[in-house]
Amino acid sequence: MGEVIVITSGKGGVGKTTSTANIGTGLAMMGKKVALIDTDIGLRNLDVVMGLENRIVYNLVDVVENNCRIKQALIKDKRYPNLYLLPSAQTKDKSAVTPEQMKKLTGDLRNEFDYILLDCPAGIEQGFKNAIAGADSALVVTTPEVSAVRDADRIIGLLEANDIGQTHLIVNRLRADMVKEGNMMSSDDVVEILAIDLIGIVPDDEHIVISTNNGEPLTGSDCQAGQAYMNISKRILGEDVPYLDLEVTKSFFQRFASIFKR
Amino acid sequence: MGETVVIKGTKSGITLVLNPDADYETLKKDVAAKFSDLTAFFGEAYKAISFKGHKLSDEQKMELINIIHENCKLSVLCIVEDDPEEEETFRQALENKLMEQENSSNTGQFYKGNLRSGQVLDVETSIIVIGDIKPGAKVISKGNVIVLGSLQGNVYAGAAGNPNAFVVALDMHPVQIRIADAIARSPDNPEKNIKKRRKNATHETKIAFLDKGNIYIEPLDKNVMPDIHL
């Protein structure tokens, strides 16, 4: 029986879709059979981040309305044969699907897959309710900004009210240099406010921008964000992985030198 | 077997087997119920239909077809009388009807404006779009699609199954092109660097057409003219 995990945040733009793509890729790299479901009906983009947009024929709404079978709508990833994407519809809106239908869908996929990751839309309306309906556990993504943390807090409350068992926290786009200077909340600060278990810290990394532009998740590559996402995937599988050292250990001279190296 | 109405489906037609003992009023009700249950299954298909079992007058047949139309999105194009070579008759009758539709696709209409992500333009005839079709937008036509602008989205020409349908765009960079039963998608890794990608992008008028089940995209010049069939 597979596990259904919803990736949510409340606030938009904090990295739900990027996290879904990268964690899904990480789990698939470790040999798990993974399905990613984009539940953001009307504003789909997980397919773009995964670089699978040109393969879409059927989508989530087609499956729910019985226009096609689940297997016809699942798109196999370019690089990992045990990673699949169920894209969302672009021409419908959130009301095209009900929580009951999502529950049935995730229930059907459970028999086939080890992990089912649901990319939740921003907000707390219908789309959010659909996404959490079939979920066993949740990953809450936030950036170390007051607005994002505030929304994450609201989301955690709603998840608890809906009996989603475990919720774990991902602190995304952390900048160690700013934390050091006291201009940004540290991951410890965020954990203290939200009072749930941390499962990963992802640094602000320009490689993420490149990776999303190219439609290839960067999990497992040797940049910091790639390692951070790999570690999160491992922790989901129950491995005990130490947190990355995100300290920027460049001395004044090293920085000076790196300017000229470019 | 208390069923009064049984639906038997083939690829291009359906047979309604009606219980000869049931009275007409019950049959009407049961047909309505059956088809409204199967709305999703049939979708917006075109089918030929035949009736079996119960003797029906022409008026009654028409009434039943109207009931079908009211209860699902299926379009019954013609009634076929009982025939041993049923499937063949179905197929021919259906094809003739579809060909009629395809011929009507030699007429066209215009659309002015950009189509953005999430917008769908669905037309019965050929269509000329004056504007761009952006990624995530879709044009569906039973005939040909001409884009006087940039085609970066999805386009479906010959949607009723016309293999001679084609797509022309001033700037051809579609995500997906479908013509009749064939489907083609854009290549995966054009160029990683965005600046270089923009630099390498061609702005050439191209045509996409179907040949032996494959979709080809070629510059629109005199060499492809023999491949275009209206």
Contacts between the chains, C-beta under 8 A, distances in Angstrom:
chain1	res1	chain2	res2	distance
A	42	B	118	6.4
A	44	B	136	7.9
A	51	B	188	6.6
A	53	B	135	7.2
A	53	B	175	5.7
A	54	B	175	4.8
A	54	B	176	5.6
A	54	B	185	3.8
A	54	B	186	4.5
A	54	B	188	7.6
A	55	B	185	5.9
A	56	B	176	7.4
A	57	B	183	6.9
A	65	B	40	5.8
A	66	B	40	4.4
A	66	B	41	7.0
A	67	B	40	6.9
A	67	B	43	6.2
A	78	B	188	6.3
A	90	B	117	6.2
A	90	B	118	4.7
A	90	B	136	5.2
A	91	B	118	5.5
A	91	B	119	7.6
A	91	B	120	5.2
A	91	B	138	7.3
A	210	B	192	7.6
A	213	B	192	7.9
A	213	B	194	6.3
A	214	B	189	7.4
A	214	B	192	5.3
A	215	B	188	7.9
